[in-house]
Amino acid sequence: MIATIECISADEIPYLAPEIYLLYKAKGSRPKDEADFMHTLPAVDQERRQWLKKTLATAQPHHPWLNVLVES
């Protein structure tokens, strides 16, 4: 899968793809980033989760979110 940066809502409003948003937030370890991850992940489909898992594993192979992504 090649990630698309922009998605379009049903109301034709553009927004940043959630897996890219989460990848960007993964570089921080703030409580807000953790909360955003847990809140956003349920809305991310399996294909996008796989992309996030693969890309995050390449960029940060010991990131704690990988444990959650493996389980999902």
C-alpha positions, 0 to 999 in steps of 0.5 A, spaced: 500 500 500 502 506 498 499 511 503 495 517 501 496 524 504 490 527 503 483 523 504 476 526 503 470 526 507 463 524 505 462 532 506 468 533 501 472 536 506 479 534 506 483 531 512 490 528 513 490 520 512 490 518 520 496 513 519 500 519 517 497 523 522 499 517 527 506 516 524 508 523 525 505 523 532 509 517 534 516 521 534 513 524 541 512 521 547 507 526 550 501 524 554 497 527 548 500 523 543 498 517 547 491 519 547 491 521 540 493 514 538 488 510 542 483 515 540 484 514 533 486 507 532 479 504 532 478 508 526 484 506 522 482 500 517 486 494 517 490 496 510 492 503 513 494 499 520 499 495 516 502 501 513 503 504 519 506 498 523 511 497 517 513 504 517 513 505 524 517 499 525 522 501 520 523 508 523 522 506 530 523 499 531 522 499 538 516 504 539 511 501 544 505 502 539 508 497 535 505 492 540 498 495 540 499 494 532 501 487 532 495 485 537 490 489 532 
